Amino acid sequence: MYGATPLLLSTSATLLAGDRVFVGNQPDDFAVGPLVGPADEVCVLGLGYGGSLRPLLAASPTSRVTAVDLDPGMATVTRALFRQHFPQAEFRTEVADAATFLDGDRRFDLVLIDVYAGESYPSFILDADFWQRVHRVTRGGTVLLNAWGLPSHLDPFSPPSPQHTLATLLAPLWPHARYLPCRRNMTVVLRDTWPDPETGLPALPSDLDVRLTPTDAAVLRLQRMRLHRAEPFRLPDGGDAEPAALTDVPTTPERLDAEMARRWPAMLDAVRAHAEAAGVDASAVGTRAFYDRPDIAVPTTLELARRGHPAAALLPHVSASLTFAGDTSLGWYGEWMADEAEKLAAELPDWLVRTALPQALAMAANPLVPAWPWTGKLLDRTTALAAVR
């Protein structure tokens, strides 16, 4: 699973590192596919530079993978990249349009969908006919979708947003859909039935600690924990179930940024109210001082989490996001998780497993920053928590 020669590839769409499988970004979450159901025959729609392949194979080394990309040049480059750096990662490529590739008679146990049109959603992803075809070829299997757009602290299931539109399209086909949040992305897990989290999920590979580094093994263990607590991917009760006109759905970075900016003041008002309830200085909310001061950020975030407010994801998301921009000043957040994970698991298990701990591990896995002094402790805490769940 690791590089035969040194590699660090960082683009706007992909982050690959030869010395680690998981790098702290959304493609890491594609490892959950084999952890929720069979994965003998796998189709990857949207190969790119192959960011989803090694997380998938870390969880299921024997999967037979067909990776599809519309760009023959991209497919050639990625095959050459993997031959040189990851020759043990086996997959076949097909140059085809992801919108129609599933129209034939082939069936797959698992389909991963991670497609872009430049930096935007391709139109077929928001087309009900496409999802009818996906459902047909994966009946009884699993589909994973990278649904990017608005982060979970900005009410992404309220229109207009890509996640709202997708939820309205997918609910009739997969009423048990769930998702794993990752900053501005969600990994949506689509199955006809959801296995019992205590008895129905496949076991982790028995050779996990032999094949993977301690960080990669901890991330994979956490992925299984997250499946236990994955939230439904559906509109809230009373939500607008009518899909918005496609022209009204923000699907480009510019329009999504504008929609985030529109929602930001209301979210900050909620954070200020919870800061006041926690008895700390609410005037720091909305400024960099909020994140730089654990004495304000921690009580406020815990108050939000205790009340089940979506803005409890703000601090974890910002802490991890900044590290991917090269800013390590919020390393205190990872240290807090390492020190308090056991206590938080007892009081706020859903928030810890869904959001707080994954973002701390994302910081630890990030290959773009130096190693953190608290990483070992965080890995130990994660492994211990996984052992009792």
WOFEN-V837765 format. One line per field, one symbol per residue. ss: DSSP state (H for helix, E for strand, L for the rest). psi: psi as a letter, one per 30 degrees, with the letter a starting at -180 (. if undefined). burial: b if it has 16 or more other C-alpha atoms within 10 Angstrom, else e. A space follows every 50 residues. Layout:
ss=???
psi=???
burial=???
//
This chain:
ss=LLLLLLLEEELLLLEEELLELLLLLHHHHHHHHHHHLLLLEEEEELLLLL LLHHHHHHHLLLLEEEEEELLHHHHHHHHHHHHHHLLLLLLEEEELLLLL HHHLLLLLLEEEELLLELLELLHHHHLHHHHHHHHHHLLLLEEEEEEELL LHHHLLLLLLLHHHHHHHHHLLLLLLLEEEEELLEEEEEEELLLLLLLLL LLLLLLLHHHHLLHHHHHHHHHHHHHHHLLEELLLLLLLLLLLLLHHHLL LLHHHHHHHHHHHHHHHHHHHHHHHHHHLLLHHHLLLHHHHHLHHHHHHH HHHHHHLLLHHHHHHHHHHHHHHHLLLLLLHHHHHHHHHHHHHHHHHLHH HHHHHHHHHHHHHHHLLLLLLLLLHHHHHHHHHHHHHLL
psi=flkflkkjjjlffkjkkfgkekgglefeffffefffalhejkkjjiebgg ffeeeefefifgkjkjkkkfjeeeeeeeeeeeeeeiffjkllkkjlkfff egfafkkkekkkjikljcglkkeffgkeeefeeeeefgkfakkkkjjlck lfghifgklkleeeeeeeefefeifgkllkkicglkjkjklelklkfeff klllkfgefeflleeeeeeeeeeeeeeegklkilklkfljgkklkeffkj gleeeeeeeeeefeeeeeeeeeeeeeffgljfffkflfeeffjffeeeee eeeeeeggkffffeeeeeeeeeefggjgfgffeeeeeeegeeeeeeeiee eeeeeeeeeeeeeefjffllkkfgeeeeeeeeeeeffg.
burial=bbbeeebeeeeeebbbbbbbbbbbbbbbbbbbbbbbbbbebbbbbbbbbb bbbbbbbbbbbebbbbbbbbeeebbeebbeebeebbeebbbebbbbebbe bbeeeebbbbbbbbbeeeebbbeebbeeebbebbbebbebbbbbbbbbbb bbbbbbbbbbbbbbbbbbbbbebbbbbbbbbbbbbbbbbbbbebeebeee beeeeeebeeebbbbbbbbbbbbbbbbbbbbbbbbeeeeebebbeeeebb bbeeebeebbeeeeeebbeebbbbbeebebebebbbeeebbbebebbbbb bbbbbeeebbbbbbbbbebbbebbeeebebbbbbbebbeebbebeeebbb bbbbbbbbbbbbbbbbbbeeeeebbeebbebbbebbeee
//
